[in-house]
Amino acid sequence: MLERARILDAGDPLKDYRERFSVPEGVIYLDGNSLGCLPKATPGRLEQVVREEWGEGLIRSWNAAGWIELPTRIGAKIAPLIGAQPDEVIACDSTSVNLFKLISAALAMRPGRKVVLSEPGNFPTDLYMVDGLEKQGLATRRLAPRERIAEALDEDVALLMLTHVHYKSGAIFDMAALTKAAHEKGALVLWDLSHSGGALPVDLDACEADFAVGCGYKYLNGGPGAPAYAFVAERHLAAAQQPLTGWMGHAAPFAFSDDYAPAPGIEQVLCGTPPILGLAALEVGVDLVAEIGVERLYAKSQALSEFFRQCLSERGVDLDLVSPTEPDQCGSQLSFRHPDAYAICQALIARGVIGDFRDPDILRFGFAPAYLRFEDMAEAARHFAEVLESGEWQRDEFRERAAVT
Ligand SMILES: *Cc1c(COP(=O)(O)O)cnc(C)c1O
């Protein structure tokens, strides 16, 4: 297995990119879908922003170092990764906050309709943001299982809000078909790309998507709590109004007017002053993903997950796979169900194989292909088999739950 892995690694067109990331010794990192690895260029860039741009340039750096343009500059770099135009994307705030802004904007564009349709088991924050709007009387939440989403679309639905690649199972929604189905009923569509952006090719404009949000700290390697991004289709930029009408979304923030007037473009999605350190780190991660290219990244992550499954099966590990088995229907991850998923995950982490656990019984392994080798798959499968065979996961220490799982 290791032999075969090494042959695959030698022929891997992305093999040199591993060197561009800090991957700790002795760690097989299968959690890049939760927090991407540190690009080696990030500390130097942050040092420069802190010491030169902040320390020396001070307030002048808003112009001289281009700080004020960072949200749109990074947005324009994310755009081609998700099939958008450069002026349709902006990097700002968290995914949760951007959801609030764009769900609200969509509801206001469909007067007389209040329903936001989603699926049960969508990422919690997506559903909670709709709850918050419901408590204010602005939205009605409707959930339908993924097979019945199209049936649940009717003339009451203002917005269809879905996560493109499911965070637990990795299952991919048919973005083009569902967007079309929603539009046929007069509804708008918002896609959460947190597990898609930087992991697989997405074509928002070709699918005629209306809105999208996505995360900066997963496949974009922007660092813990990195700013997220928001997409508004060009045709909606004039009509959409998001409710967090902060001064940075104003048409002329430095006119210091008493009255709000939205910026005509995607800048309207901004609220307050952008976090420059976070954006500077995010830009390094985005540049690296753009350099490698999402097509190549997805092709390799598919090959890695296929190889991981083969290695598991050759070692006789037969677990309940909850991810789709058709490669083109699954994102860059594999998830397995096991009643002792938490303890097994902890036992693997103790061996340096870092995947994660998702309540109540899911073991999730992400394949961020820029820094993973086929050799890592073979080794991770060996550890997995050994943890199960030895029963070492049954030790007490592996059952204690930490605050973040
Ligand atoms: C990770 C993730 C988020 C994260 O939202 P934050 O506001 O950054 O905490 C949102 N939605 C999905 C689908 C995610 O996977």
The ligand as an SDF file (V2000), in Angstrom:
LIG
                    3D

 15 15  0  0  0  0  0  0  0  0999 V2000
  -17.9850   26.5750    8.6320 C   0  0  0  0  0  0  0  0  0  0  0  0
  -19.3430   26.9630    8.1640 C   0  0  0  0  0  0  0  0  0  0  0  0
  -19.9090   28.1760    8.5530 C   0  0  0  0  0  0  0  0  0  0  0  0
  -19.1560   29.0360    9.5190 C   0  0  0  0  0  0  0  0  0  0  0  0
  -19.7880   30.1970    9.8870 O   0  0  0  0  0  0  0  0  0  0  0  0
  -18.9840   31.2040   10.8400 P   0  0  0  0  0  0  0  0  0  0  0  0
  -19.8320   32.3930   10.8600 O   0  0  0  0  0  0  0  0  0  0  0  0
  -17.6190   31.4040   10.2350 O   0  0  0  0  0  0  0  0  0  0  0  0
  -18.8150   30.5610   12.1650 O   0  0  0  0  0  0  0  0  0  0  0  0
  -21.1530   28.5070    8.0390 C   0  0  0  0  0  0  0  0  0  0  0  0
  -21.8080   27.6710    7.2040 N   0  0  0  0  0  0  0  0  0  0  0  0
  -21.2780   26.4800    6.8270 C   0  0  0  0  0  0  0  0  0  0  0  0
  -22.0190   25.5980    5.9010 C   0  0  0  0  0  0  0  0  0  0  0  0
  -20.0390   26.0920    7.3030 C   0  0  0  0  0  0  0  0  0  0  0  0
  -19.5360   24.9210    6.9700 O   0  0  0  0  0  0  0  0  0  0  0  0
  1  2  1  0
  2  3  1  0
  2 14  2  0
  3  4  1  0
  3 10  2  0
  4  5  1  0
  5  6  1  0
  6  7  2  0
  6  8  1  0
  6  9  1  0
 10 11  1  0
 11 12  2  0
 12 13  1  0
 12 14  1  0
 14 15  1  0
M  END
$$$$
